[in-house]
């Protein structure tokens, strides 16, 4: 089974289901506004777990209306379809 915790793991399946939760950073004690993104991903040739997470971070930044460097990944899951 692939190690999806390793950012350099290649995504070799035809399709994946993902769920990723992001907050506007930096994380602080107490309430942190978070957003969970779920969906399907068809990886381009050469894609890795890291590439997928960067694409999701960019999407989360757009939703939060901040730059991608101000978004913190809290958790994610990835499954082959």
C-alpha positions as CSV (number, residue, x, y, z in Angstrom):
1,X,0.0,0.0,0.0
2,X,1.4,3.4,-0.9
3,X,2.6,5.8,1.9
4,X,0.3,8.8,1.4
5,X,1.9,10.4,4.4
6,X,5.0,10.9,2.3
7,X,4.8,14.0,0.1
8,X,7.0,12.5,-2.6
9,X,4.8,9.4,-3.0
10,X,3.7,9.2,-6.7
11,X,0.0,9.1,-7.4
12,X,-0.2,6.2,-9.8
13,X,-4.0,5.3,-9.6
14,X,-6.3,6.6,-12.2
15,X,-8.5,8.4,-9.6
16,X,-8.5,9.3,-5.9
17,X,-11.0,10.5,-3.3
18,X,-9.6,13.1,-0.9
19,X,-10.6,15.1,2.2
20,X,-8.4,17.9,3.5
21,X,-9.0,20.4,6.3
22,X,-7.3,23.8,6.3
23,X,-7.3,26.8,8.6
24,X,-6.2,30.4,8.1
25,X,-2.8,30.5,9.7
26,X,-1.0,30.7,11.9
27,X,-2.8,28.2,14.1
28,X,-3.5,29.6,17.6
29,X,-5.1,28.3,20.7
30,X,-8.9,28.5,20.7
31,X,-11.1,28.7,17.6
32,X,-9.4,28.6,14.2
33,X,-11.7,29.1,11.2
34,X,-11.4,25.9,9.2
35,X,-12.6,24.6,5.9
36,X,-12.8,21.0,4.7
37,X,-12.4,20.2,1.0
38,X,-13.6,16.8,-0.3
39,X,-13.7,15.5,-3.8
40,X,-12.2,13.4,-6.6
41,X,-8.8,13.9,-8.1
42,X,-7.5,12.6,-11.4
43,X,-3.7,13.0,-11.2
44,X,-1.7,14.3,-14.1
45,X,1.4,12.3,-15.1
46,X,4.1,12.6,-12.5
47,X,1.8,13.8,-9.7
48,X,2.7,13.3,-6.1
49,X,0.9,13.6,-2.8
50,X,2.7,16.9,-2.3
51,X,1.4,18.3,-5.6
52,X,-2.1,17.4,-4.7
53,X,-1.8,19.1,-1.3
54,X,-0.4,22.2,-2.9
55,X,-3.3,22.4,-5.3
56,X,-5.7,22.0,-2.4
57,X,-3.9,24.6,-0.4
58,X,-4.2,27.0,-3.3
59,X,-8.0,26.3,-3.5
60,X,-8.3,26.8,0.3
61,X,-6.4,30.1,0.1
62,X,-8.8,31.3,-2.6
63,X,-11.8,30.4,-0.4
64,X,-10.3,32.2,2.6
65,X,-9.2,35.1,0.3
66,X,-5.6,35.0,1.6
67,X,-2.3,33.9,0.1
68,X,-1.4,30.2,0.1
69,X,1.4,30.9,2.6
70,X,-1.3,31.9,5.1
71,X,-3.1,28.6,4.9
72,X,-2.3,25.7,7.3
73,X,-3.1,22.0,6.5
74,X,-4.6,20.4,9.5
75,X,-5.4,16.9,8.2
76,X,-6.0,15.0,5.1
77,X,-7.0,11.6,3.8
78,X,-6.5,10.1,0.4
79,X,-8.0,6.9,-1.1
80,X,-7.7,5.2,-4.4
81,X,-11.0,4.8,-6.3
